[in-house]
Amino acid sequence: MATHPVTEFISPSAWALVEDKFSPFAKETLAKLVDFVQTEVVPAQKAYHEVIPTDPSKRWTTANPVIKDLKRKARKLGLWNLFGVPLTNLEYAVMAEVMGRTGTLASEATNCSAPDTGNMEVLARYGSPEQQKKWLIPLLNGEIRSAFAMTEYGTASSDATNVSTSIRVEGDEIVINGHKWWISGAGDVRCAFHIVVGKSDPTNPNKHLQQSAILVPANTPGVKVIRNMHVFGYDDAPEGHAEIVYTNVRVPVSNVIAGWGRGFEILQGRLGPGRIHHCMRAIGIAQGALDIMIQRVTNPDRKTFGKALYEHGTIIADIARSRAELDGARLLVLSAAHQIDKVKAKGAFKDIGMAKFIVPTVALGVVDRAMQSHGAEGLSQDTTLAKSWSWMRVLRIADGPDEVHIQQIGKEELKRAPALHRRTAETKEREAKIDAQWKTAL
């Protein structure tokens, strides 16, 4: 029986809006997930970070025992691969928000973390039976982890058609040469394979058919992890974000996913729902920051100028603004998830795009206000706020920077111009007739 009400984690107004769209199975799963996150994952956050070795030579070679224990508990509860069980995108979006309360920890504990979920979806949708047996099944079982190598060093990768990693065929092998970076999970000792996207047909007149996606085992000769990148000083061990050089990497031709020239298609199919999951996790992170802020400003030991912090008007305004902005952003994402359920990701691209550039900015503002209410403590390792802020700032760039989505939405809106001009002209014509009619009558 659930011991924590769903509305402890989810806005009551949002839950009232979506509750009737949840199946009995989804409601039961959500209740179990809320309990699991609150009773197991939240209390384990400190231990998870403390057991990560401080020795740089061991940070990337030691599996974390805390996450291993959480995975065991989650699987026993049936909270496993939630993105792949019979849940709608709307149902899973709400669960992603709950998991987001602990950053990435609850997502990994339930085998629902990026980049693995996206890679599992790619293999399930596009992979051959052989590829699914070799890579998808172990991923679904949580036995291995994976990486998705698209972003390139020295390349404007926000335009996916710019990727320049060379992919060519020699006999019955594919040869890969390229320089990638910010490849999440590639530095993890558990990472077993990369999905590498590069140029396989650079002279094809259709720029969207020039790319292919290739399965590359992480231990293939020529795959070299140069370093793990830092995000505002955080190295995010043991997962991290690696810079990788692929030098004459050779894999069988059978490792191409879906077929030659389908890399861009796979990219687009992978990113749509994934962006919504990121957005809902971001809302969960921001909601957690607001909760921390409220506790801070109502702490009777924290007074300034003879008043409790919440008695200052600026603090009250920050709380109100955060609440309103979060609820608005959440509804935007839930609407996008619902549209994906109705018309698939391609039909919901406007809703997805708007959510993608609105949510990170809103979440960033909420976390920033929470940090401000904590003073110097909010900048330190003594709260989760600084790390949360860094992740929200990353999200304004990851999976397509704000500017790309803003341009797409703006261009789509401008397509309405002819119809608007036509409607206005029809209205003016009708207006003139009505005006003439009444002038004659008078």
Helices and strands as residue ranges (DSSP letters): G 6-8, H 12-18, G 19-21, H 24-36, I 37-41, H 42-50, H 65-76, G 82-84, H 89-100, H 105-109, H 116-126, H 129-131, I 132-136, H 137-140, E 145-149, G 160-162, E 166-170, E 173-184, E 191-199, G 207-209, E 211-217, E 223-228, E 241-252, G 253-255, H 263-297, E 303-304, E 307-308, G 309-311, H 313-347, H 349-374, G 375-379, H 385-395, H 402-414, H 417-441
